[in-house]
Amino acid sequence: MEFETVIGLEIHAQLKTQSKIFCSCSTAFGAPPNTNTCPVCLGLPGVLPVLNKKVVEFAIRLGLATDSVINRFSQFARKNYFYPDLPKGYQTSQFDLPIIGRGQIEIEVDGRKKTIGITRMHMEEDAGKLLHDEFEPISHVDLNRTGTPLLEIVSEPDLRSPAEAVAYLKKIHAILRYLDICDGNMQEGSFRCDANISLRPYGQEEFGTRTELKNMNSFRHVQSALEYEERRQRDLLLEGQRIVQETLLWNPDKNCTESMRGKEDAHDYRYFPCPDLVPVEISEEWIEEIRQSLPELPDQRRLRIAEEYGLPEYDAVLLTADRDLADFFEETVSGGAPAKKASNWIMTELMRELKGEPLSTCPVKAGQLAALLTMVEKNTISGKIAKTVFQSMMESGKDPETIVKEKNLVQVSDSGELLALVQEIIAANPSQVEDFRNGKTKLMGYFVGQLMQKTKGKANPGLANELFARELAG
């Protein structure tokens, strides 16, 4: 029996506000434990929350960017559950009246485009963080994160494979970064997701029993966890066993899922309207004002970059997947570098040297890369030397002109100087010369290689080929 996979994602995005959602405490990451707290975010008796207007604005921005319904009237609710990192004993969230209704985004997997529905988005506060001791059976709690504003983005169960789930996740991540409302840092927990997955026989409309994978904080972990759970559920169903509805954690060290708890449903949380907060009412004028302020989004930028710079779609897709990368590319081209060469270098040399680290950590700036590529275009240095220079730039942060001068790497383009070396190489290799003249033209690479050795890679390769061709023809 063949099964169809059904996946839905719940994304939690921390918003880039300076203060928390209901108080003036800082949202800065990395402060000493329990220092960014106050009676409001700790839920002490007698305090009242005040909604941060910027949180509402950011929610509207994302709603507009995903072609979603902006609800003019929404309401906060209390989601009741006990956990040590939730000091109030409930989370202030939204339930039946969220700020954002249905929307959609388009993803592409293996050349196929697909529209994924968004069920809703709602504003809520984040919980604190538990830190489990590695050596003793105790846990510590840091409440700095308590009250940090979140947007929860709930997809429709339209995803049919782990690859589609990751494509959707990356698309939402890119939109948030382009809107500049979330820094998207998965390692710090600014962007994380829960995934619901179930299997059903092909042709069956009713969903199978789902499991939920909690708090995954990397694209790779999301894909690995969903692929594992897909296999696990299929094996159980083929053996005639039933799937237990439960919440699971992904263990990346063991490459398997582990049971966390039985899955709660909405009624378990005993939602009711929050008595401390008035409903949120949004004017049409404010929505239009925000709409006019939206930046260029990933899909729009991809189309413009492909057309404006004459790039293949593959290049445009990779370059615009991250806002910082797209900015870096356009700054490099503005600095005088040819567009296609800049694209190639960014996607190969730059990304290889970064080794997965964010672009913000790169010591080489766009203007410096532009200067390096301009030197190649002007034949000041060869492409091979340029790669050596680039590695030095990554290590030192120095300008390419400085490195080329310090290491005496300027390309030799003096035909008289090179001709003497060419004639010397020809005289020293009579058998290879005879073979070349008898039709073994691939030996040209051997001759040029000899010249490169003598000049330590500084010979102009175009001129070298031209000189050898002329001399060998005689």
Order of alpha helices (4+ residues) and beta strands (2+ residues): beta-alpha-beta-beta-beta-beta-beta-beta-beta-beta-alpha-beta-beta-alpha-beta-beta-beta-beta-alpha-alpha-alpha-alpha-alpha-alpha-alpha-alpha-alpha-alpha-alpha-alpha-alpha
